[in-house]
Amino acid sequence: MASLPQKVAFFHLDLGIGGAEQLVLETALHTHAILQNSRCRSHRVDFFTSHLDKHRCLHAAKDPRLNIIVFGSFLPQSILGRFRIVCSVLRMLYVVLAAIVTGHVGYDIAFNDQVAAINPLLYLIAMCSAFLVNSQFTSEAYCKTFPSLKKVRPCVLYPPISANLEELNLLPIATTSDQFSSNQAALRHVLPPVLTNLAVNCFRFDLSRPFALSLNRFEAKKNIELAIEAVSRLPQNLECNLIVAGGFDVRLPECSTYFHQLVGLSKQRNFCVLGSNRDASTTIQEGASRRYVLFLKNIPCEAMFVGCLPVACNSGGPKETIVHGETGFLCEPNAESFSAALEHILSLSLDGSDELAALRAKAQHHAETFFSPGVFRRSLQAILKKVAKPSDKNWMQDPPRQRKMVNRLTHCQLSGKLEPIAQ
């Protein structure tokens, strides 16, 4: 039986609240759990980063099981709003050098997330045994970008579903149909308590009425306009509110600029805008509506996990996570296509047909089968065993060089983003 590593290190540039951060933190926590369950002696998981704000981070970043070490928090993200990539590379190089200088070496496995520029520095103490990516789409893009490395095809490790239903609070639901009351109770789980309290207590948002949820960072490349345009095109008899929520980084001017652009577009489309004076906003359309709650765009796995039908672009990751017409809907990246899918779902909910219940059941079963934490942990454990004991046939290994190494380090590059949706 292959042995597991005892010391594992993770390298990540900035522990903010994005999808990439959630993926790498989930991987670190699952790695710790695997080592703990295997009763490895003196097992340890260290996490190196250049920035961590305990007041603005994911809950996993505060988990005591992870030994998070910050190097270079004084380094700038950009210079006069420019050179972000250069600054990111320099910050990551500083993190690795600081880790080596301070004696943080001798790891069995190290995960390098996203910033590949530090790989040559890691090669000083190890060779690369495996590349991990978060989808087949990313794997194909990697092979096309680096054709010289086609012999080393990346291992696909799908991100786990992060919705912890036991820790989320439920609010009373007012509904005129007993048929949908239990369904709505399950769908309420998709909102974390902080957003639920913000929507209900601060903005008097009625969560018993159907709404579409777009959860993204406030960046132009996320194309959040698509959600606003899609909901605004729905027929008047299908009333549907919209919540726009996501990561807002006060250090990035783009977040504020893009946020105000979205507020302006919402007002142009006759939305009643709530929360426009807050960093993290909730944008909704006021009006009476009934029964159905649905997700929109970038979180299909979590949506399916609670029996909610996701609507996503027909490209990249969604083609792997959604079975069109059975567990959700894949659309062209335009408002007309998205609006048609939303209209179809809302119509099914109003008709009270068995088709909607069947679709929701399929979606939930699909998510639990392929994207549950248990599936993720088993896949990760298999990779850890494989990498911890590299094969002599691995063409990237260099035994003569390894014998000269004082500390033997095998590192994996965890590339791509958390969200399995790519437009």
C-alpha positions, 0 to 999 in steps of 0.5 A: 500500500502506497504511503502518504506524505507527512509534511505538505505545503501550499503556496497561494498569492493572496487569501481573499474571498474568491473561488481560487482561494476557496478551492486551495483552502478546501484542498488544504483542509481535505489534505489535513483530514486525509493525513489525520485519518491515516494516523500519519505521525507528526503530519503537518499542513503549512500554508504560505501566502503574501496576504491574509486579512482575518476580517475579510477572508473565507471561514476556512482561512481561520481554521486552526488546522492550517498553519498559515504563514504570511510573508510580504504583506507590505508588498504592493498589488500594483504600481500606480494601478498598473503592472499587476502581473509583475507585482504578483510574480514578485510577491510570490517569489518573495514568499518562496524565498522567505519560506526557504530562508526561514527554514520552512523546507523538507516537505514531502509535497508542495502545492503551487497555486496559479503563479507558475513563475515560482516553479523554477525556484521550486525546481532548485529543491525538487522536480515536478511529479504532477499537475492538477487542474480543476476541469477537462477544459483547463487540462485541454487549454494547458496541453495546447499552451504547453505542447512540449509537456504533452507527455504529462497530462494534468490530473483533473480534480473537480472542486468539492461542493462547499455548501455546508447545509448543517451550518446554514440558518433557515427563515420561515417561508410564506407560501401559498402552495404546500407542494412547494413549501418543502422545496423552498426550504431546501433552496433557502440553504443556498444563501449563507447566514450573512447574506440572509440577514443582510437581505431580510433585516437591512433591505427588507428583501422577501426571500419567500418570493423567487429570485435569481442569484448571481454570485461573482467577484465584481470584475468586468470579465465576470459579465454580471450584466448578463444576469441583469439583462436576462431577468429584465427580459422576463415577461411581466407575468413571471415576476422574479427578483435578482440578487447580485452578490460576490467578492468586493475588494476595496483595494481594487479600484475596478471593483468600485467602478464596475459596481457603479456601472452595474447599479447604473444598468439596473436603474436603466432596466427599471430595477429597484436597487437596494444596497448601492451604498454598501461594498457588497451589494444586493440588487433586486427587482421589486414586485410580487412573485411566487414559489421558485428560487433559482441560481444563475451562472457561476455556481452550478454544483452548489445549486444542484446540490440543493436541488436547484437548476443552474443556468450557465454558459455553454462553454468551458466548465459548465459543459462538464458539470451540467447535463443540459435539459436534465440537471440544468441549462446551458445557454449561449452567452447572451441575455435572450438565451439566459432569459428563455431558460429562466422563463422555462424554469419559472413556467414549470414552477407555476404550472406545478408539473412533475417535470420540475420535481424530476429535474431537481431530483436529477440535479441533486443526484448528479451533484452528490455523485460527482462533486461531493466532498467525499468524492473529492477526498478520495480523488485527492487521496489517490493523487497524494499517494501517487505523488508521494511515491513517484514512479521511476518511469516518470520522465520528468524525474532526475534521480542524479539531481535528486540525490544531491538534494538536501531536502526532497520536495515534490510539488504539484501545481494547482492551476485554474479557478475555483468556479467550474464555470468559464464563459 
